[in-house]
Amino acid sequence: MEKKSSSWFDFAKTIFWAIVIAVIFRSFLFEPFSIPSGSMIPTLRVGDYLFVSKYSYGYSRYSFPFGVIPIKDRVWRGEPEYGDVVVFRRPGNEGVDYIKRLVGKPGDRIQVIDSVLYINGQAMPRVEHDLDPSDPAAADPAVQAYMETLPNGREYMILERLDKSYPLSNNTREFLVDDGHYFFMGDNRDRSNDSRMSVGNVPEKNLIGRAEFLFFSHNGSAHIWEIWKWPFAIRFSRIGMGID
């Protein structure tokens, strides 16, 4: 009887320490996220799974499960850079996670004119670019990809619809980024709810971390029980990709 009780105790202890280690890893090092929408195409696709580094910008209450640690702002603060792909809590609805690209820092003036991004009155250079043939957007003749460059030299691809069917995202008012806040946009410029729309400026305390690399990706063509379809649904070429 004592041996059986000891076995259960050892098992419970193992589970306890596994949970503790998992919580520490998730809170301080890396947290997994999945991509549910196409707002970051072509950089990120629906069905991508990625790790976000929690230490990149320091820690706030939103770095921890359920916001249980009452940090007022941030500790061990790190400075986000132009072009970082960031996971953050949506202002005013902090139960929702968003992932977008940082294009504006405190004090910046941001505007989109005829689909071109302007920062502090300067148009950000962009040139037409071909999409990867495996990207679903490559088959849409109404979509054009561009390589855009930010003030720090960071380059990345964006998508624009040639039919200009989203006028509110193609021409905006000028936004002033408040102190202690950041401005975010999706790479799929015409199909992203971001700081141009209802999200607005994002407080620094809402930042969770920087997207680093993909650890899994699937195209959604196989259900979890359809094991025989998995080899055709998994996008093996994307696994391990860094996020630019």
DRENDO-1510 file (C-alpha; in Angstrom, 1 decimal, always signed):
<recs>
REC; n; res; u; v; w
REC; 1; MET; +0.0; +0.0; +0.0 .
REC; 2; GLU; +2.8; +2.4; +0.9 .
REC; 3; LYS; +4.6; +1.6; -2.4 .
REC; 4; LYS; +1.4; +2.5; -4.4 .
REC; 5; SER; +0.9; +5.8; -2.5 .
REC; 6; SER; +4.5; +6.6; -3.1 .
REC; 7; SER; +4.1; +6.0; -6.8 .
REC; 8; TRP; +1.1; +8.3; -7.0 .
REC; 9; PHE; +3.0; +11.0; -5.0 .
REC; 10; ASP; +6.0; +10.8; -7.4 .
REC; 11; PHE; +3.6; +11.0; -10.4 .
REC; 12; ALA; +1.9; +14.1; -8.9 .
REC; 13; LYS; +5.2; +15.7; -8.2 .
REC; 14; THR; +6.4; +15.1; -11.7 .
REC; 15; ILE; +3.2; +16.7; -13.1 .
REC; 16; PHE; +3.5; +19.7; -10.7 .
REC; 17; TRP; +7.1; +20.4; -11.8 .
REC; 18; ALA; +6.2; +20.0; -15.5 .
REC; 19; ILE; +3.5; +22.6; -15.1 .
REC; 20; VAL; +5.8; +25.0; -13.2 .
REC; 21; ILE; +8.5; +24.7; -15.9 .
REC; 22; ALA; +5.9; +25.2; -18.7 .
REC; 23; VAL; +4.5; +28.3; -17.0 .
REC; 24; ILE; +8.0; +29.8; -16.5 .
REC; 25; PHE; +8.9; +29.0; -20.1 .
REC; 26; ARG; +5.7; +30.6; -21.4 .
REC; 27; SER; +5.9; +33.6; -19.2 .
REC; 28; PHE; +9.6; +34.6; -19.5 .
REC; 29; LEU; +11.0; +33.0; -22.6 .
REC; 30; PHE; +8.7; +31.9; -25.5 .
REC; 31; GLU; +4.9; +31.7; -26.0 .
REC; 32; PRO; +3.3; +29.9; -28.9 .
REC; 33; PHE; +0.7; +31.6; -31.1 .
REC; 34; SER; -1.3; +30.5; -34.1 .
REC; 35; ILE; -2.4; +32.7; -37.0 .
REC; 36; PRO; -6.3; +32.7; -37.4 .
REC; 37; SER; -6.6; +35.3; -40.2 .
REC; 38; GLY; -5.0; +36.6; -43.3 .
REC; 39; SER; -4.1; +40.1; -42.1 .
REC; 40; MET; -0.4; +39.4; -42.2 .
REC; 41; ILE; -0.2; +37.7; -45.6 .
REC; 42; PRO; +2.3; +37.2; -47.3 .
REC; 43; THR; +4.5; +37.1; -44.2 .
REC; 44; LEU; +2.2; +34.9; -42.2 .
REC; 45; ARG; -0.5; +32.6; -43.4 .
REC; 46; VAL; -3.6; +31.1; -41.8 .
REC; 47; GLY; -2.4; +27.9; -40.1 .
REC; 48; ASP; +1.0; +29.1; -39.2 .
REC; 49; TYR; +2.2; +28.5; -35.6 .
REC; 50; LEU; +5.0; +30.6; -34.2 .
REC; 51; PHE; +7.0; +31.4; -31.1 .
REC; 52; VAL; +7.0; +34.9; -29.6 .
REC; 53; SER; +10.0; +35.9; -27.5 .
REC; 54; LYS; +8.6; +37.3; -24.2 .
REC; 55; TYR; +11.9; +38.9; -23.2 .
REC; 56; SER; +12.4; +41.1; -26.3 .
REC; 57; TYR; +10.6; +44.1; -24.8 .
REC; 58; GLY; +10.6; +43.3; -21.2 .
REC; 59; TYR; +7.6; +42.3; -19.2 .
REC; 60; SER; +4.2; +43.7; -18.4 .
REC; 61; ARG; +1.1; +42.2; -16.7 .
REC; 62; TYR; +0.1; +40.8; -20.1 .
REC; 63; SER; +3.3; +38.7; -20.3 .
REC; 64; PHE; +1.8; +36.4; -17.7 .
REC; 65; PRO; -1.1; +34.0; -17.8 .
REC; 66; PHE; -4.4; +35.8; -17.0 .
REC; 67; GLY; -2.4; +39.0; -16.2 .
REC; 68; VAL; -2.0; +37.7; -12.6 .
REC; 69; ILE; +1.2; +39.8; -11.8 .
REC; 70; PRO; +0.1; +43.4; -11.3 .
REC; 71; ILE; +2.9; +45.2; -13.1 .
REC; 72; LYS; +1.9; +48.8; -13.8 .
REC; 73; ASP; +3.9; +49.4; -17.0 .
REC; 74; ARG; +7.0; +47.3; -18.0 .
REC; 75; VAL; +10.1; +46.0; -16.3 .
REC; 76; TRP; +13.4; +45.2; -17.9 .
REC; 77; ARG; +12.1; +47.3; -20.9 .
REC; 78; GLY; +13.4; +46.7; -24.4 .
REC; 79; GLU; +12.8; +49.1; -27.3 .
REC; 80; PRO; +10.7; +47.8; -30.3 .
REC; 81; GLU; +12.1; +48.5; -33.7 .
REC; 82; TYR; +10.5; +49.5; -37.0 .
REC; 83; GLY; +9.4; +46.5; -38.8 .
REC; 84; ASP; +9.1; +44.1; -35.8 .
REC; 85; VAL; +6.2; +41.7; -36.1 .
REC; 86; VAL; +4.6; +42.0; -32.6 .
REC; 87; VAL; +1.9; +40.2; -30.7 .
REC; 88; PHE; +0.0; +42.6; -28.4 .
REC; 89; ARG; -3.3; +42.8; -26.5 .
REC; 90; ARG; -5.9; +44.9; -28.3 .
REC; 91; PRO; -6.5; +48.2; -26.5 .
REC; 92; GLY; -9.9; +48.3; -24.8 .
REC; 93; ASN; -10.3; +44.6; -25.2 .
REC; 94; GLU; -7.2; +43.1; -23.6 .
REC; 95; GLY; -8.6; +39.6; -23.8 .
REC; 96; VAL; -7.8; +39.5; -27.5 .
REC; 97; ASP; -4.4; +39.0; -29.0 .
REC; 98; TYR; -3.4; +40.7; -32.3 .
REC; 99; ILE; -0.3; +40.3; -34.4 .
REC; 100; LYS; +0.8; +43.1; -36.7 .
REC; 101; ARG; +3.9; +45.0; -37.9 .
REC; 102; LEU; +5.3; +48.0; -36.1 .
REC; 103; VAL; +5.5; +51.1; -38.4 .
REC; 104; GLY; +5.2; +54.0; -35.9 .
REC; 105; LYS; +7.1; +54.9; -32.8 .
REC; 106; PRO; +6.2; +57.6; -30.1 .
REC; 107; GLY; +6.1; +61.0; -31.7 .
REC; 108; ASP; +5.8; +59.8; -35.3 .
REC; 109; ARG; +3.2; +61.1; -37.7 .
REC; 110; ILE; +1.7; +58.2; -39.8 .
REC; 111; GLN; -0.5; +58.5; -42.8 .
REC; 112; VAL; -1.5; +56.4; -45.9 .
REC; 113; ILE; -1.9; +58.3; -49.1 .
REC; 114; ASP; -2.9; +56.5; -52.3 .
REC; 115; SER; -1.9; +53.2; -50.6 .
REC; 116; VAL; +1.6; +54.5; -49.8 .
REC; 117; LEU; +2.8; +54.6; -46.2 .
REC; 118; TYR; +4.1; +58.0; -45.0 .
REC; 119; ILE; +6.1; +58.4; -41.8 .
REC; 120; ASN; +6.8; +62.0; -40.7 .
REC; 121; GLY; +5.9; +63.3; -44.1 .
REC; 122; GLN; +8.2; +60.9; -46.0 .
REC; 123; ALA; +6.9; +58.3; -48.3 .
REC; 124; MET; +8.3; +54.8; -47.5 .
REC; 125; PRO; +10.0; +53.4; -50.6 .
REC; 126; ARG; +8.4; +50.3; -52.2 .
REC; 127; VAL; +9.0; +48.3; -55.4 .
REC; 128; GLU; +6.9; +45.6; -57.0 .
REC; 129; HIS; +7.8; +42.1; -56.1 .
REC; 130; ASP; +6.8; +38.6; -57.2 .
REC; 131; LEU; +5.1; +36.3; -54.6 .
REC; 132; ASP; +6.1; +32.8; -53.9 .
REC; 133; PRO; +4.0; +30.6; -56.3 .
REC; 134; SER; +2.9; +28.5; -53.3 .
REC; 135; ASP; +1.3; +31.6; -51.7 .
REC; 136; PRO; -2.5; +31.5; -52.3 .
REC; 137; ALA; -2.5; +35.2; -53.0 .
REC; 138; ALA; -0.2; +34.6; -56.1 .
REC; 139; ALA; -3.2; +33.3; -58.0 .
REC; 140; ASP; -5.3; +36.5; -57.5 .
REC; 141; PRO; -4.7; +38.9; -60.4 .
REC; 142; ALA; -6.2; +41.7; -58.4 .
REC; 143; VAL; -3.4; +41.6; -55.9 .
REC; 144; GLN; +0.1; +43.1; -56.2 .
REC; 145; ALA; +3.0; +42.5; -53.8 .
REC; 146; TYR; +5.5; +45.2; -53.0 .
REC; 147; MET; +8.8; +45.2; -51.0 .
REC; 148; GLU; +8.5; +48.1; -48.6 .
REC; 149; THR; +11.4; +49.7; -46.7 .
REC; 150; LEU; +11.1; +51.5; -43.3 .
REC; 151; PRO; +13.4; +54.3; -42.0 .
REC; 152; ASN; +15.8; +51.8; -40.3 .
REC; 153; GLY; +16.3; +49.9; -43.6 .
REC; 154; ARG; +14.0; +47.0; -42.6 .
REC; 155; GLU; +12.4; +45.4; -45.7 .
REC; 156; TYR; +9.4; +43.1; -46.0 .
REC; 157; MET; +6.6; +42.3; -48.4 .
REC; 158; ILE; +3.1; +43.7; -48.3 .
REC; 159; LEU; +0.0; +43.1; -50.4 .
REC; 160; GLU; -2.2; +45.7; -52.1 .
REC; 161; ARG; -5.4; +45.2; -54.0 .
REC; 162; LEU; -5.3; +46.8; -57.4 .
REC; 163; ASP; -9.0; +47.4; -57.6 .
REC; 164; LYS; -8.8; +49.8; -54.6 .
REC; 165; SER; -11.9; +48.2; -53.1 .
REC; 166; TYR; -10.9; +49.3; -49.6 .
REC; 167; PRO; -10.8; +53.1; -49.7 .
REC; 168; LEU; -10.6; +53.6; -45.9 .
REC; 169; SER; -7.3; +51.8; -45.7 .
REC; 170; ASN; -5.8; +53.4; -48.9 .
REC; 171; ASN; -6.2; +57.0; -47.8 .
REC; 172; THR; -6.2; +57.9; -44.1 .
REC; 173; ARG; -5.9; +61.0; -41.9 .
REC; 174; GLU; -2.6; +61.7; -40.3 .
REC; 175; PHE; -2.2; +59.9; -37.0 .
REC; 176; LEU; +0.1; +61.1; -34.2 .
REC; 177; VAL; +1.6; +58.3; -32.2 .
REC; 178; ASP; +1.3; +59.2; -28.5 .
REC; 179; ASP; +4.1; +58.9; -26.0 .
REC; 180; GLY; +4.4; +55.4; -24.7 .
REC; 181; HIS; +2.5; +54.0; -27.7 .
REC; 182; TYR; +3.1; +52.3; -31.0 .
REC; 183; PHE; +1.4; +52.2; -34.4 .
REC; 184; PHE; +0.8; +48.9; -36.2 .
REC; 185; MET; -0.3; +47.8; -39.6 .
REC; 186; GLY; -0.9; +44.4; -41.2 .
REC; 187; ASP; +1.1; +43.4; -44.2 .
REC; 188; ASN; -2.1; +42.5; -46.1 .
REC; 189; ARG; -2.8; +46.2; -46.2 .
REC; 190; ASP; -6.4; +46.2; -47.5 .
REC; 191; ARG; -7.6; +43.4; -45.2 .
REC; 192; SER; -6.2; +44.3; -41.8 .
REC; 193; ASN; -8.0; +45.8; -38.8 .
REC; 194; ASP; -5.1; +47.7; -37.3 .
REC; 195; SER; -4.0; +51.1; -36.0 .
REC; 196; ARG; -5.5; +52.8; -39.0 .
REC; 197; MET; -8.9; +51.4; -38.2 .
REC; 198; SER; -10.5; +50.6; -34.8 .
REC; 199; VAL; -7.3; +49.5; -33.0 .
REC; 200; GLY; -5.6; +52.9; -32.7 .
REC; 201; ASN; -2.3; +53.5; -30.9 .
REC; 202; VAL; -1.2; +50.6; -28.8 .
REC; 203; PRO; +0.1; +51.3; -25.3 .
REC; 204; GLU; +3.6; +49.9; -24.6 .
REC; 205; LYS; +2.2; +47.9; -21.7 .
REC; 206; ASN; +0.0; +45.9; -24.1 .
REC; 207; LEU; +3.0; +44.4; -26.0 .
REC; 208; ILE; +3.5; +40.7; -25.4 .
REC; 209; GLY; +6.5; +40.0; -27.5 .
REC; 210; ARG; +8.2; +39.8; -30.9 .
REC; 211; ALA; +7.4; +37.0; -33.4 .
REC; 212; GLU; +10.5; +35.0; -34.0 .
REC; 213; PHE; +10.0; +31.8; -36.0 .
REC; 214; LEU; +7.5; +29.3; -37.2 .
REC; 215; PHE; +7.5; +25.9; -35.5 .
REC; 216; PHE; +4.5; +24.4; -37.5 .
REC; 217; SER; +2.3; +25.2; -40.4 .
REC; 218; HIS; -0.6; +23.5; -42.2 .
REC; 219; ASN; -3.0; +24.5; -44.9 .
REC; 220; GLY; -6.2; +23.4; -43.2 .
REC; 221; SER; -7.0; +20.6; -45.7 .
REC; 222; ALA; -6.9; +17.8; -43.0 .
REC; 223; HIS; -8.9; +17.4; -39.8 .
REC; 224; ILE; -7.0; +16.2; -36.7 .
REC; 225; TRP; -8.3; +12.6; -37.1 .
REC; 226; GLU; -7.4; +12.4; -40.8 .
REC; 227; ILE; -3.9; +11.1; -40.2 .
REC; 228; TRP; -3.6; +9.9; -43.8 .
REC; 229; LYS; -3.9; +13.4; -45.1 .
REC; 230; TRP; -1.4; +15.1; -42.7 .
REC; 231; PRO; +1.7; +14.7; -45.0 .
REC; 232; PHE; -0.2; +16.7; -47.7 .
REC; 233; ALA; -1.6; +19.3; -45.3 .
REC; 234; ILE; +1.6; +20.2; -43.5 .
REC; 235; ARG; +3.6; +23.0; -45.1 .
REC; 236; PHE; +7.0; +21.5; -44.3 .
REC; 237; SER; +8.9; +24.3; -46.2 .
REC; 238; ARG; +7.6; +26.9; -43.7 .
REC; 239; ILE; +8.6; +25.0; -40.5 .
REC; 240; GLY; +11.6; +26.7; -38.9 .
REC; 241; MET; +11.3; +29.9; -40.9 .
REC; 242; GLY; +12.4; +33.1; -39.3 .
REC; 243; ILE; +9.9; +36.0; -39.3 .
REC; 244; ASP; +11.3; +39.1; -41.1 .
</recs>
